[in-house]
Amino acid sequence: MRRALLVAVAALAVLVGAARPAVAGSIVEATGEAEVSLPPDQAMLSLGVTTEAPTAKQALEDNARAMTAVVTALAQAGFAGPDAATRAVSVTPVIDFQRGEQQRVVGYRANNTVQVKTRDPSSIGRALDAGVQAGANVSGGIAFGLADSRAAETQALRLAVQDAQRRATAMAEALGKRLGRVLEVRAIDVDRPAPRFEAMAQRAASTPTPIEPGLITVRARATLKAEIR
């Protein structure tokens, strides 16, 4: 009985040893980076009108007339309906802050802002000129972006992984070894591009405004861990 028990224990030890994974060899880890640049496929422009008057009612009425002219001009230039939407309307007091005197309201300021959005970035200059010529005197600038950045993000991440693999291979070869089984691949970050704003100086709109959309860049980083042998 004792002999049979020892044989059974020995057999169990052999089975456990067979199930245990082999001890891993040396491991190399590398980080890859990549970026993908492509032209924007949408542009946004913020235009507004600011008016001042002795009363809030007068300031708002003057603003409404001026903004109506701006919106009409935008529509005539091809930016109407959902392409030109009101973003904010406000009326605030104008305060006199002269030193040594009590603060007092000297008038009212009305603001009205509309955002123009187009899937043709090259046409946004036409919207700017139309709005300024019609009386817009405030601008938040032009923003260029991507309507859907997922394809660019996927491409950048794929290139980042390939870059990590290239670096890991170079490290292994520098040690006289070769890259073995990949143990882990992980995305560190993917830079989802925010709209890129372009500042605009106040100018006379007698000539068309040249607009250069440039490129939108998506960046990605990934790390790869593999055995070397």
C-alpha positions as CSV (number, residue, x, y, z in Angstrom):
1,M,0.0,0.0,0.0
2,R,2.8,2.4,0.9
3,R,4.7,1.6,-2.3
4,A,1.5,2.2,-4.4
5,L,0.9,5.6,-2.7
6,L,4.5,6.7,-3.4
7,V,4.1,5.6,-7.1
8,A,0.8,7.6,-7.3
9,V,2.4,10.7,-5.8
10,A,5.3,10.5,-8.2
11,A,3.0,10.1,-11.2
12,L,1.0,13.2,-10.0
13,A,4.2,15.2,-9.7
14,V,5.1,14.2,-13.3
15,L,1.7,15.4,-14.6
16,V,1.9,18.7,-12.7
17,G,5.4,19.3,-14.1
18,A,4.1,18.6,-17.6
19,A,1.3,21.1,-17.2
20,R,3.5,23.9,-16.0
21,P,4.5,26.3,-18.8
22,A,8.2,26.5,-19.7
23,V,10.1,29.3,-18.1
24,A,10.2,32.3,-20.5
25,G,13.5,33.5,-21.9
26,S,14.7,37.0,-22.3
27,I,12.1,39.6,-23.0
28,V,12.3,42.9,-25.0
29,E,9.9,45.8,-24.9
30,A,9.7,48.6,-27.4
31,T,7.5,51.6,-27.9
32,G,6.4,52.7,-31.4
33,E,5.1,56.1,-32.6
34,A,3.3,57.1,-35.8
35,E,1.3,60.0,-37.2
36,V,-1.1,60.3,-40.1
37,S,-1.7,63.7,-41.7
38,L,-4.6,64.4,-44.1
39,P,-6.5,67.4,-45.3
40,P,-9.5,68.5,-43.2
41,D,-12.9,67.8,-44.6
42,Q,-14.9,70.4,-42.6
43,A,-14.5,74.0,-41.5
44,M,-16.3,76.1,-38.9
45,L,-16.5,79.9,-38.7
46,S,-17.8,81.9,-35.8
47,L,-19.2,85.3,-36.8
48,G,-21.1,87.9,-34.7
49,V,-22.4,91.4,-34.3
50,T,-21.9,93.6,-31.3
51,T,-23.9,96.8,-30.8
52,E,-24.2,99.3,-28.0
53,A,-27.0,101.7,-27.2
54,P,-28.3,103.7,-24.2
55,T,-31.0,101.1,-23.5
56,A,-31.1,97.3,-23.6
57,K,-34.1,97.4,-25.9
58,Q,-32.4,99.7,-28.4
59,A,-29.1,97.7,-28.3
60,L,-31.0,94.5,-29.0
61,E,-33.1,96.0,-31.8
62,D,-30.0,97.4,-33.5
63,N,-28.3,94.1,-33.1
64,A,-31.2,92.2,-34.6
65,R,-31.2,94.4,-37.7
66,A,-27.5,94.0,-38.2
67,M,-27.5,90.3,-37.6
68,T,-30.4,89.8,-40.0
69,A,-28.3,91.4,-42.7
70,V,-25.4,89.1,-41.9
71,V,-27.5,86.0,-42.0
72,T,-29.1,87.1,-45.3
73,A,-25.7,87.6,-46.8
74,L,-24.6,84.2,-45.6
75,A,-27.6,82.6,-47.2
76,Q,-27.0,84.4,-50.5
77,A,-23.4,83.0,-50.4
78,G,-24.7,79.5,-50.0
79,F,-24.7,79.1,-46.2
80,A,-28.2,78.7,-44.9
81,G,-30.3,76.5,-42.7
82,P,-28.2,74.0,-40.6
83,D,-25.1,75.5,-42.2
84,A,-25.5,78.7,-40.3
85,A,-26.9,78.3,-36.8
86,T,-27.2,80.9,-33.9
87,R,-24.8,80.0,-31.1
88,A,-25.5,82.8,-28.5
89,V,-27.4,85.9,-27.9
90,S,-26.8,88.2,-24.9
91,V,-27.4,91.7,-23.5
92,T,-25.1,93.1,-20.8
93,P,-24.8,96.5,-19.1
94,V,-21.8,98.7,-20.0
95,I,-20.4,99.8,-16.6
96,D,-18.3,103.0,-16.1
97,F,-15.5,102.2,-13.7
98,Q,-14.0,105.6,-13.2
99,R,-11.8,105.8,-10.1
100,G,-13.2,107.5,-7.1
101,E,-16.8,107.5,-8.3
102,Q,-19.6,105.0,-7.8
103,Q,-19.9,102.5,-10.7
104,R,-22.8,103.4,-13.0
105,V,-24.5,101.9,-16.0
106,V,-23.8,104.0,-19.1
107,G,-25.4,101.8,-21.7
108,Y,-26.0,98.3,-22.9
109,R,-24.2,95.9,-25.2
110,A,-25.9,93.3,-27.3
111,N,-24.1,90.3,-28.8
112,N,-25.3,87.8,-31.4
113,T,-23.1,85.0,-32.7
114,V,-23.7,82.6,-35.5
115,Q,-21.6,79.5,-36.4
116,V,-21.1,78.6,-40.1
117,K,-20.2,75.0,-40.8
118,T,-19.3,73.5,-44.2
119,R,-17.9,70.2,-45.6
120,D,-16.0,72.2,-48.1
121,P,-13.1,74.0,-46.2
122,S,-12.1,75.9,-49.3
123,S,-15.4,77.8,-49.2
124,I,-15.2,79.1,-45.7
125,G,-13.4,82.3,-46.9
126,R,-16.5,83.1,-48.9
127,A,-18.6,82.9,-45.8
128,L,-16.2,85.2,-43.9
129,D,-16.2,87.8,-46.6
130,A,-20.0,87.7,-47.0
131,G,-20.5,88.2,-43.2
132,V,-18.0,91.0,-42.8
133,Q,-19.3,92.9,-45.8
134,A,-22.8,92.6,-44.3
135,G,-21.8,94.1,-41.0
136,A,-20.3,91.3,-38.8
137,N,-17.8,92.9,-36.5
138,V,-16.8,90.0,-34.2
139,S,-15.2,86.7,-35.1
140,G,-14.1,83.7,-33.1
141,G,-11.8,82.5,-35.9
142,I,-11.9,79.6,-38.3
143,A,-11.6,75.9,-37.2
144,F,-10.6,73.0,-39.4
145,G,-11.3,69.4,-38.5
146,L,-12.3,65.9,-39.5
147,A,-16.0,64.8,-39.6
148,D,-14.9,61.3,-38.7
149,S,-11.3,60.6,-37.5
150,R,-11.7,56.9,-36.8
151,A,-10.1,55.7,-40.1
152,A,-7.1,58.0,-39.5
153,E,-6.8,56.8,-35.8
154,T,-6.8,53.2,-36.9
155,Q,-4.1,53.8,-39.5
156,A,-1.9,55.7,-37.1
157,L,-2.3,52.9,-34.5
158,R,-1.4,50.2,-37.0
159,L,1.7,52.1,-38.0
160,A,2.7,52.7,-34.4
161,V,2.5,48.9,-33.7
162,Q,4.7,48.2,-36.8
163,D,7.2,50.8,-35.5
164,A,7.3,49.1,-32.1
165,Q,7.9,45.8,-33.8
166,R,10.7,47.3,-35.9
167,R,12.4,48.7,-32.8
168,A,12.0,45.4,-30.9
169,T,13.5,43.5,-33.8
170,A,16.5,45.9,-34.0
171,M,17.1,45.5,-30.2
172,A,17.0,41.7,-30.5
173,E,19.4,41.7,-33.5
174,A,21.8,44.0,-31.6
175,L,22.1,41.1,-29.0
176,G,22.7,38.5,-31.7
177,K,19.2,37.1,-31.2
178,R,15.9,37.2,-33.1
179,L,12.4,38.2,-32.1
180,G,10.3,35.4,-30.8
181,R,6.7,35.1,-29.6
182,V,4.8,38.4,-29.0
183,L,3.6,38.5,-25.4
184,E,1.7,41.8,-25.4
185,V,0.7,44.7,-27.6
186,R,-0.9,47.7,-26.0
187,A,-2.0,51.1,-27.3
188,I,-0.5,53.8,-25.1
189,D,-2.5,56.7,-26.5
190,V,-4.2,57.9,-29.7
191,D,-4.4,61.6,-30.2
192,R,-7.9,62.4,-31.5
193,P,-7.5,65.7,-33.2
194,A,-9.5,68.6,-31.9
195,P,-10.6,71.3,-34.4
196,R,-7.6,73.5,-35.3
197,F,-8.4,77.2,-34.9
198,E,-6.9,79.9,-37.1
199,A,-6.8,83.4,-35.7
200,M,-7.9,86.2,-38.0
201,A,-6.9,89.8,-38.0
202,Q,-9.5,92.4,-38.5
203,R,-9.3,93.5,-42.2
204,A,-11.2,95.2,-45.0
205,A,-13.1,92.7,-47.0
206,S,-12.6,94.4,-50.4
207,T,-10.7,91.3,-51.7
208,P,-11.4,87.6,-51.2
209,T,-9.8,86.2,-48.1
210,P,-7.3,83.4,-48.9
211,I,-7.9,80.4,-46.7
212,E,-5.3,77.6,-46.5
213,P,-6.8,74.6,-44.6
214,G,-3.4,72.8,-44.2
215,L,-3.4,69.3,-42.7
216,I,-4.8,67.6,-39.6
217,T,-2.4,65.3,-37.9
218,V,-3.5,62.2,-35.9
219,R,-0.8,60.6,-33.6
220,A,-0.6,57.2,-31.9
221,R,1.8,55.4,-29.6
222,A,1.9,51.7,-28.9
223,T,4.1,49.3,-26.9
224,L,5.1,45.7,-27.8
225,K,6.6,43.1,-25.5
226,A,8.1,39.9,-27.0
227,E,10.5,37.1,-26.3
228,I,13.9,37.0,-27.9
229,R,15.8,33.8,-28.6
